[in-house]
């Protein structure tokens, strides 16, 4: 298994290349050369470009989870999620050009788009749980893909936001979480209404009032 340093060199190399050319034009040899490694070392670390992207996403997730501020433990779940997402955006800043390149490539490469969507859902599952928001049950399982889709629409704002502190991104994320909170409130009210009409319908475990964003 590759060391953390080698893995990060490979991930950074792929992101740098993604800023320069379409993802489907990036060769394994290109990644190895940019990382200053041979193909044997690259193969020992990762199975291919998609696995490297997965490693990069996991690296960001771990960094966000490890930097969780214990002083926020008593804050509302929505504020804790906002903080976690902004920390992730901060970590993405050095890789902004590569992320922009991946976004361009995904528009023309359905396989890449599907892979990135899967990674995004996985990342949001961890960040939601870190904020104390359940990803279990009927609504819980919907939260990660809904949040991932909302953040995808927010991505152009982040890519264009070059001010220190990402103020435009912060404002857009704040509005996005407000909209998601309204959606979940409506969904819970519909569930409660269905339960009153048919008592056999019960809200799934973990979906009690107040468990949303």
N, C-alpha and C positions, 0 to 999 in steps of 0.2 A: 504494500500500500504506500502511495506517495506521501511524502512529508507535507505538512501544511504549507510550507514555503513554496515547494514545487507546484502544488495544486493551485495556489494563488497566482503564480507566474503564468501557468497555463490558462487560467480563467481570464486574467488580465490581457493575455495575448489574443485570445479569441475576441474579447470585447473591443480591443484596439483594431483588429482586422475587420470586425463588423462595421466599424465607423468608416472604413475605406472601400469596402466592396460588398456586394450582396452575399448574404449568408450562404446560399447554395453554391457560391463560387469559391468559398474558403476551403482549401485543401488541408488535410492533416499535416502534410509537410510544411505548409505555411504556418500553422499554429506552432509546430515544434521549432521552426526556425525563429519565429518572433519571440518565443519563450526562452531561446538559447539552449534548447534540448535536442536530443536525437529522438527518432521515432520510437525506439525501444522504451525510453523514459516516458514518452507521452502515452504509449500503450499500457505501460505499467500503472499509470495514474488514472486513465479514463478510457472508456470504451469508444468514445467518439464525440463529435461536436455537441449533440444533444445532452450527453452525460456531463459535458463541461458546463453547459448552461445550467443544468440541474445543480451542479456543485456550486456555481456562482450564486444561485438563488438561495441555496442552503446556507452559504457563507453569510449572506446578508441577514437571513432570518436569525441565525445564531447570534450575530452581533447585536441585533435589536433585542433579542430575548435576554442576552447577557447584560445589557446596559439598562434593563428595566429599573426604574427609580422606585425604591421601596416606599418613599414618602408619598407616592401617588396611590398607594394601596386603598386608601379610604375615599379616593375621589370617585365620582360617577364613572360607570363603565365606558360611557361615550367619550369622556375626557381622557381616560387611559388609552383607549383605542386611538384617538387623535394623536396623542403623544407618541405611541408606538409607530404609527404610520409616518409621522413627520421624521422620526429618527431614521426610518428606512429610506425616506426620500433624501435625507442628508447623506446617507451612505452611498446613494446612487449618483450623487453629484459628480464625483471624479470620473464616472463611467457614462456620463450623459451622452457623449457622442456615439459611443457604442450602442447604447440603448436606443438612441434615435435610429441608428442603422438597422438594428433588429426590427424596430417598428416598421420601417420602410420595407424590409425584406418580407415581413409577415403578411403584408398586403398582397404579395404576389406568390407566396409560398404557403398553401393551406396546411401542409404538414408542420411547418414551423409555427404557424399560428395556433394550431391545436396543441402543440407541445408547450408553447408559452402560456396558453390558457390553463393548461393542467398545472404548470408550475405556479402560476398566479393563485389558483384556488388553494393549492397546498400551502403557500406562504400565508394567505389570509386566514386559513384555519388556525395556524399557530399564533398569529397576531391577535385574532379574536379571543382565543383561549387565554392568552397572556393578559388580556384586558378583563377577564372574568366573564366573557360572553360565551354561552354554550354553543357548540357546533354539533350537539347531539339532538336527536329527535327530528321531527318533520321540518319545523322552521329552522332549527339549528343547522341542518344539512344544507339548507338554502342560503344561509348567511354568507358563507365563503364565496360561492360563485356570484352572488348578487353584488357583494362588495368588490370582487375582482373586476366585474364588468363595469361598475361605477368608476373604479380607479383607472380603467383603460380609457374611459372618456376624459379623465382628468390628466392623462399623460401628456397631451400637447401643451397644457399649461405649464407643467413641470419642465418640459424640454425647452420652453421659451423663457423660463423664469431664471434669469442670471443675476438677480439681486441677492445680496448677502441675506441669509435668513429665510430665503424663499417666501417672501410675503404673499405673492400671488398664489402660489401653491397652497399656502396655509389657508387663505381665504376661500379658495375653491374647495379644499378638503372639508373645511368647516360647513360650507353650504351642502356638500355632498352627503355628509353624515346627518345633517338635519333632514334631508330628503329621505334618506334610508330609514331614519327613525320614524318619520311620518308613515312610511310604507308599512313598517312592522306594526305600528299602532293600529292601522286599518286592518291588517291581517289578523291581529289578536281579537279585535272587535268582531270580525266575521266569524272567527272560531267560537267565540263566546255565544254569538247569536245562534250558530248551528247547534251548539250544545243545548241551548234552551229549547230549541225546536225538537231535537232528538237526543234525549239523555244518554243514549248509547254512544254518542260521539263524545270523546274525551280529548282534551288537549294532551299531546304527547308529553312524556316525562321531560322535565327540563325546560318547559315552555311556559312557566308561570308568568304572571303579570310582572313586568319590570325586568325581565331577563334579556330584553332587546338592547340595541345599540344606544 
